[in-house]
Amino acid sequence: MEKLGIHSTSETFEDYFERFEIWAMTKEDAEDVITVAHFFTFIGKEAYSLLRTLAMPEKPILLPYTTLKELLLDYVNYTNFECGKGGRSRKMIHEDIKNSTTLLRHLDPVHTQGYADNSLRS
């Protein structure tokens, strides 16, 4: 199976889960822990990192497969809703952060000098 693209649509996520579950049914070891281990093997590094963040403070390996699936589906539904309903894309937010950082680096020393002088006197 291919890696799970975390920037996919919810339909793509659901299709991936369905195909993984079909694959897992073909294995003799139906224990949830083993299913979770197989799932982590298939989804790839990027999706696993996302799951670690979503599962905090729990370790993802300790969660049942159904919980992991719900976490990922909730994430993709939320991000698709935000972007689809006039929400800001990750690229736009990144640009805002970049612009703010640039502005902070180029503050006029004449306007900030008074603050530095006052802090030295205290």
KAPECOR-V537566 format. One record per pair of residues at least 6 apart in sequence whose ideal C-beta (glycine too) atoms are under 7 Angstrom apart, sorted by the first residue. I is the first residue (numbers start at 1). J is the second residue. D is the distance in Angstrom with one decimal. If there is no record, write none. Layout:
BEGIN
i & j & d
I & J & D
I & J & D
END
This chain:
BEGIN
i & j & d
1 & 19 & 6.6
1 & 20 & 6.6
1 & 23 & 6.6
1 & 42 & 4.9
3 & 43 & 6.4
3 & 44 & 3.3
3 & 47 & 6.9
4 & 16 & 5.3
4 & 43 & 4.2
4 & 44 & 6.2
4 & 47 & 4.4
6 & 46 & 5.6
6 & 47 & 5.2
6 & 50 & 5.2
8 & 76 & 6.8
9 & 80 & 6.4
10 & 73 & 6.5
10 & 76 & 4.9
10 & 77 & 5.3
10 & 80 & 6.0
13 & 72 & 6.1
13 & 73 & 5.9
13 & 76 & 5.0
17 & 69 & 5.5
20 & 39 & 6.3
20 & 42 & 6.2
24 & 35 & 5.1
24 & 38 & 6.3
32 & 64 & 5.2
32 & 65 & 5.7
35 & 65 & 5.0
36 & 61 & 6.3
36 & 65 & 5.2
36 & 68 & 6.7
39 & 65 & 6.1
39 & 68 & 6.8
40 & 48 & 5.6
50 & 75 & 6.9
51 & 60 & 4.9
51 & 68 & 6.1
51 & 71 & 6.5
51 & 72 & 6.8
52 & 60 & 5.7
54 & 71 & 4.4
54 & 75 & 6.0
55 & 63 & 5.9
55 & 71 & 6.3
60 & 68 & 6.4
83 & 89 & 5.7
END
